[in-house]
Amino acid sequence: MKKFLISIVAALMTIPSFAQFTSGGFEIDKDNIYYGIRFGGTLASISSDTKYAEMGTKLGMTLGGIIGIRLSSSVPVFLESGLYYTERGGKEGKYTCGYNNLEIPLLIKYGFHATDEIAVLPFVGPYFAYGISGKTKKDDGLGGIEKVSTYDDDEWMGLERANMGFKFGCGAEYNHLYLEIGYQLGVTNISKMDDVSAHSSAFFANFGVNF
């Protein structure tokens, strides 16, 4: 998998970026469309109104493709969307809850030059996600691991597949290369239990290429 990702990045870095968007050619007075790939990591957790469902941080992976378009001819404001695969969940005591999402963000970005070669793009917007797989693991204390589906409401802890929230952070581009950090705040209740409220949130850092 790592060799495959490295090959993709190497290939894309040979493709010229849109002159209006790349570092050194980021021209805020021209219309443009850009594409890119992203991969990185998340530090996710699950917050709850009960300790039963509260879970600390868990590391995960992110992989996605994006497309962005300028919204105004006079202001460097962009709308960016795409499709991401993200690993979320949390860890607490003997339990490790993991679930994998397909995620579509709708981000508003504002671009400006930090230097002649570096473009900075703060962003904010909603994201919509759907869980496609997931396992919750429990250490039985005897060297074994019990596994159940994260979405099985007959087992702990039974999460809803559909969820949404808000994503905000800041990105920077230099010579086709892009780096961003941010936070995803889950706003929908993902717990299937009637008397329990739970929300998933995550810090994230992604690296990518714009072209």
WOQUI-V422565 format. One record per helix or strand of 2 or more residues. SS is the DSSP state (H for helix, E for strand). FROM is the first residue (numbers start at 1). TO is the last residue. If there is no record, write none. Layout:
SS	FROM	TO
SS	FROM	TO
This chain:
H	2	12
E	33	48
E	55	70
E	77	92
E	95	113
E	118	139
E	145	149
E	162	174
E	177	186
E	198	210
